[in-house]
Amino acid sequence: MAERRLNILHLYPENMNLYGDRGNVLALAQRARWRGIPARIVNREVGQAVDWNDVDLVFMGGGEDTHQARIADDFLELGTELAARLRSGLPMLAICGAYQLLGRYYETADRIQLPGLNYLDVWTEAGETRAIGDVVTYTDLSIEPRSLVGFENHGGRTFLGSEARPLGQVALGQGNNGQDRSEGAVQDRVVATYLHGSLLPKNPHLADLLVTWALQNRGIDEPLEPLPADEEFSAHETILNRARNS
């Protein structure tokens, strides 16, 4: 029988860690540990090797244009194996810059195109203004409640191709591009989004879905034990109330 454990690969924590993104990794590990599931975080920087057979879940956060440029070539080199693993069911949470680099390309504020991994059927163009503020989006993922909340701060405008499915529809905020009301993208067991904040401490139901997927990828298909989450959902509800009152 497969062992219940969680090994989280954190890609580029030194360069891709805007607006508290590291808190997502801490939330994933802690929610596993509260259930008696050993959790380990492995940080991987440019040029370092990865033992893919010892990875249960991947996380990558956002960075400024200069930071994304620093890791872009290395990410593409890593990307062949990463994309193969993602297509085979390895879960990943990708925030902002990571989301952009999983797509076809990302255009910087200086109109320089950085090639993406071409895993997600999305592309990102430079916007004239930044999208900044609280976000509320409603998702079709199998979580309850359906709402996800966070904070966006991005200059790029991401557009979804025919093969991409949005993470949700925004009720507050700009989302992917400020035009079609979409936010983020989902493919296989990859959740890509612009939501910083950090995202998972205010959305424990999404954190638990990612942990569940990671365990299923290890061959463990059983529901997680429920945890109290009053404080987490109090923060969640605060942002929901802003949407209701806007």
C-alpha positions in Angstrom: 0.0 0.0 0.0 1.3 3.5 -0.9 2.5 5.6 2.0 0.5 8.7 2.9 3.0 11.6 2.6 3.4 14.8 0.7 6.5 16.0 -1.0 6.1 19.5 -2.4 8.5 20.8 -5.1 8.8 24.6 -4.8 10.2 26.1 -8.0 12.4 29.2 -7.8 11.4 30.5 -4.3 14.1 33.2 -4.5 12.8 34.8 -7.7 9.2 33.8 -7.9 7.7 34.8 -4.5 5.7 38.0 -4.8 2.9 39.1 -2.4 3.2 36.2 0.0 3.2 33.3 -2.5 5.4 31.2 -0.3 2.5 31.0 2.1 0.8 28.6 -0.3 3.5 26.0 0.3 3.3 26.5 4.0 -0.5 26.1 4.0 -0.3 22.9 1.9 2.3 21.4 4.2 0.5 22.4 7.4 -2.9 21.1 6.4 -1.3 17.8 5.6 0.6 17.7 8.9 -2.5 18.5 10.9 -3.9 15.2 9.5 -0.8 13.2 10.4 0.5 13.2 6.8 4.3 13.9 6.8 5.0 16.8 4.5 8.4 18.0 3.1 9.1 21.1 1.0 12.0 20.8 -1.5 13.2 24.2 -2.9 14.6 24.1 -6.4 16.5 27.0 -7.9 18.1 27.6 -11.4 20.3 24.7 -12.5 19.5 22.3 -9.6 18.4 18.7 -10.3 14.9 17.3 -9.6 14.1 13.8 -8.4 10.7 13.6 -10.1 9.9 10.3 -8.6 9.9 12.0 -5.2 7.6 14.8 -6.1 3.9 14.7 -5.2 2.9 18.3 -5.9 4.5 21.3 -7.6 4.2 25.0 -6.7 5.5 28.0 -8.5 4.7 31.6 -7.6 4.9 35.0 -9.3 7.7 37.4 -10.0 8.4 40.7 -11.6 9.5 40.8 -15.3 13.2 40.8 -14.3 12.7 37.8 -12.1 10.8 35.9 -14.8 13.5 36.6 -17.3 16.1 35.2 -14.9 14.5 31.9 -14.7 12.8 31.6 -18.1 15.5 29.7 -19.9 16.0 27.2 -17.0 12.2 26.8 -16.7 12.0 25.8 -20.4 14.8 23.3 -19.9 13.0 21.8 -16.9 9.7 22.1 -18.8 9.9 19.0 -21.0 9.8 16.6 -18.0 7.5 18.9 -16.0 4.9 19.0 -18.8 5.1 15.2 -19.2 4.5 14.7 -15.4 1.6 17.2 -15.4 -0.1 15.4 -18.3 0.3 12.2 -16.3 -1.6 13.7 -13.3 1.0 15.4 -11.2 -0.8 18.3 -9.5 0.5 21.9 -9.7 -0.5 25.3 -8.4 0.9 28.1 -10.6 0.5 31.7 -9.5 0.7 34.8 -11.8 4.2 34.6 -13.4 4.2 30.8 -13.2 0.8 30.8 -14.9 2.0 33.0 -17.7 5.1 30.9 -18.3 3.1 27.7 -18.6 1.3 29.2 -21.6 2.5 29.9 -25.2 4.3 33.1 -24.4 4.4 36.1 -22.0 4.9 39.6 -23.2 6.7 41.9 -20.8 5.9 45.6 -20.2 8.8 46.4 -22.6 7.0 44.3 -25.3 9.6 41.6 -25.1 8.1 38.1 -25.7 9.3 35.4 -23.4 8.5 31.9 -24.8 6.4 29.8 -22.5 6.3 26.1 -21.9 3.2 25.8 -24.2 1.6 23.4 -21.7 -1.5 25.6 -21.2 -3.4 26.9 -24.2 -3.1 30.5 -23.1 -1.0 33.5 -24.0 -0.2 36.8 -22.2 0.1 40.3 -23.7 1.3 43.4 -22.0 -1.6 45.6 -20.7 -1.7 49.4 -20.7 -2.6 49.5 -16.9 -2.2 47.1 -14.0 -5.0 45.0 -12.6 -4.8 45.6 -8.8 -7.2 44.7 -6.0 -9.3 42.0 -4.4 -10.7 39.2 -6.5 -13.7 37.0 -6.0 -14.2 34.2 -8.6 -16.6 31.2 -8.7 -15.2 28.0 -9.9 -16.5 24.7 -11.4 -13.9 22.7 -9.4 -15.4 20.1 -7.1 -15.0 22.2 -3.9 -17.4 23.8 -1.5 -17.9 26.7 -1.3 -17.5 27.4 -5.0 -16.0 30.8 -4.3 -12.2 31.6 -4.3 -10.8 34.9 -3.1 -7.4 36.6 -3.4 -5.6 39.6 -4.5 -4.4 40.4 -8.0 -1.5 42.7 -9.1 -0.5 42.1 -12.8 0.2 44.0 -15.9 -0.3 41.1 -18.3 -3.5 40.3 -19.9 -4.0 36.5 -20.4 -6.3 35.1 -23.0 -7.5 31.5 -23.2 -7.4 29.3 -26.4 -10.0 26.7 -27.2 -8.3 24.0 -25.2 -8.1 26.0 -22.0 -10.8 25.9 -19.3 -11.0 28.9 -16.9 -10.6 28.4 -13.2 -13.7 30.5 -12.7 -15.7 33.6 -13.5 -15.0 36.8 -11.6 -17.5 38.6 -9.5 -15.0 41.2 -8.3 -11.7 42.2 -9.9 -10.2 42.0 -13.4 -9.2 38.3 -13.7 -7.4 37.1 -16.7 -7.8 40.1 -19.0 -10.6 42.4 -17.7 -12.7 41.6 -20.8 -14.3 38.1 -20.7 -14.7 37.8 -16.8 -12.6 34.7 -16.8 -9.9 34.0 -14.1 -7.1 31.5 -14.2 -7.1 28.2 -16.1 -7.4 24.5 -15.2 -5.9 21.6 -17.1 -5.4 18.1 -15.9 -4.6 18.7 -12.2 -3.0 22.0 -12.7 -4.6 25.1 -11.2 -3.2 28.3 -12.7 -4.4 31.7 -11.4 -3.5 35.4 -10.8 -4.6 35.2 -7.1 -1.9 36.2 -4.7 -2.4 37.1 -1.1 -1.4 34.3 -0.4 -4.2 32.3 -1.9 -4.5 29.0 0.0 -4.7 30.3 3.6 -7.9 32.1 2.7 -9.1 29.1 0.5 -8.5 26.0 2.6 -11.0 24.0 0.5 -8.7 24.5 -2.6 -5.7 23.6 -0.5 -7.4 20.3 0.5 -8.3 19.6 -3.1 -4.6 19.9 -4.1 -3.5 17.6 -1.3 -6.2 15.1 -2.3 -5.0 15.1 -5.9 -1.4 14.6 -4.7 -2.4 11.6 -2.6 -4.4 10.2 -5.5 -1.4 10.5 -7.8 0.5 8.4 -5.2 -2.3 5.8 -5.4 -4.2 6.8 -2.3 -7.8 7.5 -3.1 -9.5 8.3 0.2 -11.1 11.5 1.5 -9.2 13.8 3.8 -10.3 14.0 7.4 -12.2 17.3 8.0 -10.4 20.1 9.8 -11.8 23.2 11.5 -11.3 26.3 9.3 -13.2 29.1 11.1 -10.3 31.6 10.9 -9.6 30.8 7.3 -13.2 31.2 6.2 -13.5 34.3 8.2 -10.8 35.9 6.0 -12.5 34.4 3.0 -15.9 35.9 4.0 -14.4 39.3 4.5 -13.4 39.5 0.8 -16.8 38.1 -0.3 -18.5 40.8 1.6 -16.5 43.4 -0.3 -17.8 41.9 -3.5 -21.4 42.0 -2.2 -21.0 45.7 -1.2 -19.2 46.9 -4.3 
